Amino acid sequence: MESSALNWDDSRVFLALARSGTLTAAAQQLELGIATLSRRIERFEKALGIALFIRSQTGYELTEEGLALVAHAEQMEAAMLGFSKQALDTVISGTVRLATAENLATQLILPNLAQLRQQHPELNLEIVTDIRTANLHRHDADLGLRMTRPTQGNVTFRRIGELRYGLYQSSQLPETLTLDPHNAIGWDHHYQDLPAAKWLSYALHSATPALRCTSVATQLAACKGGLGIAVLPQIVANNEPVRCVKTLPELTQPIYLVIHSDLHHSKRVRCVADFLAGLVDQSELALA
């Protein structure tokens, strides 16, 4: 019998037929067509250069050579099962450094982080909220959840959500309050490149707000204290004692999941990335 290239996956077909004794039963077990299974047995015999079965009307009976190979095929089967189990049981461990905005960290990630820690207790997470200086290309972080689209660096990214905004005031202030420079809570001049700061500047015709801050947290505190009206992310303000004066559908920021390209296939980085994508998808940040 002329030999040909050996396909080790055919040993699985050989074992199924050896155990069942019929093409029909073996085909059902492997979820293959009978003709396909028959061809693979013939290919395996040809590759080995020996006859493995005696064909009869009642089924397939192992030859002496075939019987001698069963133990070896079972050893291969056990090795592959062990290999698969080891791959599935591999513990995800190590440290992942995540760069994100503080409002996403405090409102979305940290309140839900216990889920990830329970599933992967050996996984450590470092959260960097100073995203103006965290650079994935320089390996300052392994991945990022951010509102700016990467334009350079060795990274991969995809848009997974959207940050939505509204105008908010203290629940204690009269609802008739209208936005003007005297009651506006805005961003410090160092942050005028932010979309919320640009929107407010346009709404106030470039007039200076009465109060300027350097963070969303301080703007929220000022808003809660009755100091005026602030442009706030809905995810930050919706669970606070403030009233939404107006939603701002024209003011949104895309949320990007950014991963350093060298770490794209890292199991621990992918684990955190999938966790973050799931959180966003199940929140008010989800894409419509």
C-alpha positions in Angstrom: 0.0 0.0 0.0 1.5 3.3 -1.1 2.0 5.8 1.8 1.2 9.5 1.7 1.3 12.5 4.1 0.0 11.6 7.6 -2.8 13.8 9.0 -2.8 13.3 12.8 -6.3 14.4 13.1 -7.3 11.2 11.3 -6.3 9.3 14.4 -9.4 10.6 16.1 -11.5 9.2 13.3 -9.7 5.9 13.6 -10.4 5.7 17.3 -14.1 6.5 16.8 -14.5 3.7 14.3 -12.4 1.3 16.3 -14.7 1.8 19.3 -18.0 1.9 17.5 -17.4 -0.8 14.8 -19.7 0.9 12.2 -19.4 4.0 10.0 -22.8 5.2 11.0 -22.1 5.3 14.7 -18.7 6.8 14.3 -20.0 9.5 11.9 -22.7 10.4 14.4 -20.2 10.6 17.2 -17.9 12.9 15.3 -20.7 14.8 13.5 -19.3 13.9 10.1 -20.9 12.5 7.0 -20.4 8.8 6.4 -18.7 9.4 3.1 -16.3 11.9 4.7 -15.5 9.5 7.5 -14.9 6.6 5.1 -12.5 8.8 3.0 -10.6 9.8 6.1 -10.1 6.2 7.2 -8.8 5.3 3.7 -6.5 8.3 3.8 -5.2 7.3 7.2 -4.6 3.7 6.1 -2.8 5.0 3.0 -0.6 7.3 5.0 0.4 4.5 7.4 0.8 2.0 4.6 -1.2 -0.7 6.3 -4.8 -1.9 6.5 -6.4 -1.0 9.8 -9.9 -2.6 9.3 -11.5 -5.6 7.8 -14.7 -4.5 6.1 -17.7 -6.7 6.3 -21.5 -6.4 5.9 -21.8 -6.2 9.7 -19.3 -3.4 10.2 -15.6 -2.7 10.6 -13.3 -5.1 12.5 -9.7 -4.1 13.5 -6.8 -6.0 11.8 -3.9 -7.1 14.0 -2.0 -4.0 12.8 -5.0 -1.8 13.6 -5.4 -3.3 17.1 -1.8 -2.6 17.8 -2.2 1.0 17.0 -5.2 1.6 19.3 -3.1 2.2 22.4 -0.9 4.7 20.7 -3.9 6.6 19.3 -5.4 6.7 22.8 -2.2 8.1 24.1 -2.4 10.8 21.5 -6.1 11.5 22.4 -5.2 11.8 26.1 -2.4 14.2 25.4 -4.6 16.4 23.2 -7.3 16.4 25.9 -4.8 17.4 28.5 -3.4 20.1 26.2 -6.9 21.5 25.7 -7.7 21.4 29.4 -4.4 23.2 30.3 -5.2 25.9 27.8 -8.7 26.4 29.3 -7.5 26.3 32.9 -4.6 28.7 32.5 -4.9 31.3 35.3 -5.0 34.9 34.1 -2.4 36.7 36.2 -0.1 39.6 36.2 -0.6 43.4 36.1 -2.4 45.4 33.5 -2.0 49.2 33.4 -5.1 51.1 32.2 -5.2 54.7 31.2 -8.7 56.3 31.4 -10.6 59.5 32.2 -11.3 60.0 35.9 -15.1 60.1 35.4 -15.0 56.8 33.6 -12.9 55.3 36.4 -15.1 56.6 39.2 -18.5 56.2 37.6 -18.1 53.1 35.5 -15.0 51.0 36.2 -14.4 51.1 39.9 -18.1 50.4 40.9 -17.9 47.2 38.8 -14.3 46.1 39.3 -15.2 43.6 42.0 -16.7 41.4 39.2 -13.3 41.2 37.4 -11.4 40.6 40.7 -13.8 37.8 41.6 -13.3 36.1 38.3 -9.6 36.6 38.1 -8.1 37.0 41.6 -4.5 36.8 40.3 -5.0 39.7 38.0 -3.8 43.1 39.2 -5.0 46.4 37.7 -3.3 49.8 37.8 -5.6 52.7 36.8 -4.0 55.9 35.5 -6.4 58.8 35.3 -3.8 61.4 34.2 -4.5 60.6 30.5 -2.9 63.8 29.2 0.5 62.3 30.0 -0.2 58.5 29.8 1.2 57.4 26.4 0.5 53.8 25.2 3.2 54.1 22.5 5.8 54.7 25.2 4.3 51.8 27.3 3.0 54.2 30.0 -0.1 52.0 29.9 -1.1 48.7 28.3 -4.5 49.8 27.2 -6.8 52.9 27.4 -10.4 53.8 27.6 -10.4 57.3 26.3 -12.3 60.0 24.4 -9.7 61.0 21.9 -9.1 59.1 18.7 -5.4 57.9 18.5 -3.6 59.5 15.5 -0.2 58.0 16.0 1.7 55.3 17.8 1.8 51.5 17.6 -1.8 50.9 18.8 -5.0 49.3 17.7 -8.4 50.8 18.7 -12.1 50.7 18.2 -15.0 52.9 19.1 -17.2 51.2 21.7 -19.3 53.9 23.3 -20.3 57.5 23.5 -20.1 60.1 26.3 -23.2 62.2 26.4 -23.7 65.6 28.1 -26.3 67.9 29.5 -26.7 71.2 31.3 -27.1 70.7 35.1 -27.9 72.8 38.1 -28.6 72.2 41.8 -32.0 70.8 42.6 -32.4 73.7 45.0 -32.2 76.4 42.4 -35.3 77.6 40.5 -36.0 75.8 37.2 -36.3 79.1 35.4 -32.6 79.7 35.6 -31.0 80.3 32.2 -27.4 80.0 31.2 -25.3 83.1 31.2 -21.8 84.2 32.1 -22.8 85.1 35.7 -24.1 81.6 36.6 -21.9 79.4 34.3 -19.5 76.9 35.7 -16.8 76.2 33.2 -13.3 75.0 32.5 -10.0 76.7 33.4 -8.3 78.3 30.4 -5.8 75.5 30.2 -8.6 73.1 29.2 -10.3 75.1 26.5 -9.5 72.4 24.0 -12.1 70.1 25.6 -15.4 69.6 23.7 -17.5 70.7 26.8 -15.4 73.9 27.2 -15.7 74.7 23.4 -19.5 74.2 23.6 -19.8 76.5 26.7 -17.6 79.1 25.1 -19.8 79.1 22.0 -23.0 79.2 24.1 -21.6 82.2 26.1 -20.3 84.0 22.9 -16.8 83.6 24.3 -17.6 85.4 27.6 -15.8 84.2 30.7 -17.8 82.0 33.1 -18.2 83.3 36.6 -16.5 80.1 38.0 -13.8 78.0 36.3 -12.5 74.7 37.4 -9.9 72.1 36.4 -12.0 68.9 36.8 -15.4 67.4 36.3 -15.5 66.5 40.0 -15.1 70.2 41.1 -17.6 71.4 38.5 -20.1 68.8 39.9 -19.4 70.0 43.5 -20.0 73.6 42.5 -23.2 72.6 40.7 -24.5 70.7 43.7 -23.6 73.7 45.9 -25.9 75.9 44.0 -23.2 78.0 42.3 -24.6 77.8 38.8 -25.0 75.7 35.7 -22.4 73.2 34.5 -21.9 71.2 31.3 -21.5 67.7 32.8 -21.4 64.1 31.4 -24.7 62.4 32.0 -23.0 59.4 33.5 -21.5 61.6 36.2 -24.6 63.8 37.0 -27.5 61.4 36.7 -27.1 59.9 40.1 -26.4 63.1 41.9 -28.7 65.7 43.5 -28.7 67.9 40.4 -31.3 68.7 37.8 -30.9 68.3 34.1 -31.8 71.7 32.6 -31.3 70.5 29.0 -29.8 67.5 27.3 -27.1 68.3 24.7 -27.4 65.8 21.8 -25.1 68.0 19.7 -22.3 67.5 22.3 -21.0 63.9 22.5 -17.6 62.3 22.7 -16.7 58.9 21.2 -15.2 56.4 23.6 -12.3 54.4 22.2 -10.8 51.2 23.5 -7.1 51.5 22.7 -4.6 48.6 23.1 -0.8 48.7 22.5 -0.3 46.6 19.3 2.4 44.5 21.0 0.0 43.4 23.7 -3.1 42.8 21.5 -2.9 39.1 22.0 -1.9 39.1 25.6 -4.4 37.1 27.6 -4.5 39.4 30.6 -4.8 42.5 28.4 -7.6 41.0 26.3 -9.3 39.9 29.5 -9.4 43.5 30.8 -10.3 44.9 27.3 -13.3 42.5 27.1 -14.4 43.5 30.6 -14.3 47.2 29.7 -16.1 46.7 26.4 -18.8 44.7 28.3 -19.2 47.5 30.9 -19.7 50.2 28.3 -22.1 48.1 26.3 -24.3 47.5 29.3 -24.3 51.2 30.4 -25.8 54.5 29.3 -22.5 54.9 27.3 -23.5 52.2 24.8 -23.7 53.1 21.2 -27.2 53.6 20.0 
